[in-house]
Structure formats: structure tokens, C-alpha cells
């Protein structure tokens, strides 16, 4: 049996308004079926393309670190990464890695 107290129904209405407002705010929206109301899962964001050193030409250079599109501590990368596309390296001394994505360790061995 449902409660007849108006305060209960006011609290329920406020809760529904908050859920709908948050769903709209975060861009998810709602699915309302015959027996359910649920928040749609978030759509995957399209990653941006990252380009590092496109058509770069180096001769006799010294690089003291990494040439990387993304350096991060963990997780997946959902972006297109180009490193040195069409580039030319001649007599170049690089003291690091050339990579699109470099995942750095947490310092534990």
C-alpha cells in the first residue's frame, strides 16, 4: 500500500527531478519503458588525433629525453597518435624512447 502522506510524495518528486536534471546535465538522457526508468549509458567520446613531429627533419641533433605523443601513468588511450610521420632523423642522438604512448611505471619493482 502506498503512503498517503503528501510529504513523502514531495520528497519522491524532488528525487525524480534531481535524477532527470543530472541525466540532462551529464548529457546521458533517460530511457522510460513500461515498467522502468533508467539513465542511458554515456556515449564514448571520440578521441582527438595527436601528431608529434610530423615531417620533422633533424640532422646532428641531441635529444635528452623521450619523443612521445602521450606519457601517462596508466589506463587506456583512445586517441590516434602519430609520431614522426614523414620525419627524417640523420646523425641524431636520442637518449629516450620514440613512441606514441608511453606508460610510466609507478616506481615499484
C-alpha positions, 0 to 999 in steps of 0.5 A: 500500500502506498503512503498517503502522506503528501510529504513523502510524495514531495520528497519522491518528486524532488528525487525524480527531478534531481535524477532527470536534471543530472541525466540532462546535465551529464548529457546521458538522457533517460530511457522510460519503458513500461515498467522502468526508468533508467539513465542511458549509458554515456556515449564514448567520446571520440578521441582527438588525433595527436601528431608529434613531429610530423615531417620533422627533419633533424640532422646532428641533433641531441635529444635528452629525453623521450619523443612521445605523443602521450606519457601517462601513468596508466589506463587506456588511450583512445586517441590516434597518435602519430609520431614522426610521420614523414620525419627524417632523423640523420646523425641524431642522438636520442637518449629516450624512447620514440613512441606514441604512448608511453606508460610510466611505471609507478616506481615499484619493482 
